[in-house]
């Protein structure tokens, strides 16, 4: 598949604190980050990581800006671990069954607070790369988490970047899903596995809607985190339309 976003490789030195070279046992989910470093490019960040390769055990797989995406730790064929979420955090284990550094690809979004057009283009590039990785690894694109969700005491990313383009993290996840469906359009459907570890508790903001669709027999109100097929969506819209007519 041809990407619109230029994806190139510039690897960090292997056997350093930032890139151990340890292989991932499997790719299970994705973690969405932003650089936290306003107005820096993908190249700025990768160059900094190369020049400070033995400074600290902190890294990510791909940095993405408005011009390109740079993979600095392998995450396609033979993916390696990156150190992008503290191991002592437990939310990743609760949601996905393991430490993010062991089983998750970490993506970093660059942003430009005084240039919305650059930030929007960086975001669009990010969404495409994120969707492509889901397709490449045959992983449900919803199997992802914002860094702020895994480490809420210390981190707010990727919301640092999203606020400058009027997006929420829910918007980002939805946009990645839409791009994934676009990338897989016309192909034999790629099976995606729903995780038994993902909480099925209905979000507080959706509980009234759940009660309404259940009461109106538009939906049975179950599996709140599961994707709906077009057939299911059509059926729910049809039921709502029929009730509105009567």
Residue pairs with C-beta under 8 A, 6 or more apart in sequence:
1 132
1 135
1 183
3 128
3 129
3 132
4 125
4 128
5 64
5 68
5 69
5 125
5 128
5 129
6 67
6 68
6 69
7 62
7 68
7 69
7 70
7 71
7 129
7 132
8 68
8 69
8 70
8 71
9 70
9 71
9 72
10 46
10 50
10 70
10 71
10 72
11 19
11 71
11 72
11 73
11 74
12 18
12 19
12 46
12 49
12 50
12 53
12 59
12 72
12 73
13 19
13 50
13 53
14 20
14 21
15 21
16 53
16 54
17 53
17 54
17 55
17 56
17 57
17 83
18 49
18 52
18 53
18 54
18 55
18 56
18 57
18 58
18 59
18 83
19 53
19 59
19 72
19 73
19 80
19 82
20 80
20 81
21 80
22 80
22 81
23 78
23 79
23 80
23 81
24 79
24 80
24 81
24 102
24 103
25 102
25 103
26 103
27 75
27 79
27 103
27 104
27 105
27 137
27 139
28 96
28 97
28 98
28 103
28 104
28 139
28 143
29 92
29 95
29 96
29 100
29 103
29 104
29 139
29 143
29 144
29 145
30 104
30 105
30 106
30 107
30 130
30 133
30 134
30 139
30 143
30 144
30 145
31 84
31 85
31 92
31 100
31 104
31 105
31 106
31 107
31 144
31 145
31 146
31 147
31 150
32 107
32 109
32 130
32 144
32 145
32 146
32 147
32 157
32 158
32 169
32 172
33 60
33 84
33 106
33 107
33 108
33 109
33 147
33 157
33 158
34 108
34 109
34 110
34 111
34 157
34 158
34 159
34 160
34 161
34 162
35 45
35 63
35 108
35 109
35 110
35 111
35 157
35 161
36 157
36 160
37 44
37 45
38 111
38 112
38 113
38 160
39 111
39 112
39 113
39 114
40 110
41 65
41 67
41 110
42 63
42 64
42 65
42 67
42 68
42 69
42 70
42 108
42 110
43 65
43 68
43 70
45 63
45 108
45 110
46 63
46 70
46 72
49 59
49 72
50 72
57 83
58 83
58 84
59 72
59 73
59 82
59 83
59 84
59 106
60 72
60 73
60 82
60 84
60 106
60 107
60 108
61 71
61 72
61 73
61 74
61 75
61 79
61 82
61 84
61 105
61 106
61 107
62 69
62 70
62 71
62 72
62 75
62 105
62 106
62 107
62 108
62 129
63 69
63 70
63 72
63 108
63 110
64 70
64 107
64 108
64 109
64 110
64 122
64 125
64 126
64 129
65 110
65 118
65 122
65 125
66 110
66 112
66 118
66 119
66 121
66 122
66 125
68 125
69 125
69 126
69 129
73 80
73 81
73 82
74 80
75 82
75 105
75 133
76 133
76 136
79 105
81 101
81 102
82 101
82 105
82 106
83 101
84 100
84 101
84 104
84 106
84 147
85 92
85 99
85 100
85 101
85 104
85 106
85 147
85 150
85 151
86 151
87 99
87 101
89 100
89 150
89 151
91 145
91 149
91 150
91 151
92 98
92 99
92 100
92 104
92 145
92 150
93 99
94 197
95 145
95 195
95 197
95 198
95 199
96 103
96 104
96 143
96 145
96 195
96 197
96 198
97 103
97 195
97 197
100 106
100 145
100 150
105 133
105 137
107 126
107 129
107 130
107 133
109 122
109 123
109 126
109 157
109 158
109 161
110 122
110 161
111 119
111 122
111 123
111 160
111 161
111 164
111 165
112 118
112 119
112 122
112 164
113 119
113 164
116 164
116 165
119 161
119 164
119 165
120 165
122 161
123 161
123 162
123 165
123 167
123 172
127 172
127 175
127 176
127 179
128 179
130 141
130 144
130 176
130 179
131 141
131 176
131 177
131 179
131 180
131 182
131 183
132 183
133 139
134 140
134 141
134 143
134 176
134 180
135 180
135 183
135 184
135 190
138 190
138 191
138 192
139 192
140 192
140 193
140 194
140 195
140 227
141 173
141 176
141 177
141 180
141 192
142 173
142 177
142 225
142 227
143 195
143 198
144 173
144 176
146 157
146 158
146 159
146 169
146 172
147 155
147 157
147 158
148 155
148 156
148 157
148 158
148 159
148 169
158 169
158 172
159 168
159 169
162 168
162 169
162 171
162 172
167 175
177 227
184 190
192 227
194 225
194 226
198 225
199 225
200 223
200 224
200 225
201 224
202 210
202 224
203 224
206 224
210 221
210 224
211 221
212 218
213 219
213 221
213 236
214 220
214 221
216 239
216 240
216 243
217 239
218 236
218 239
218 240
218 243
219 236
228 236
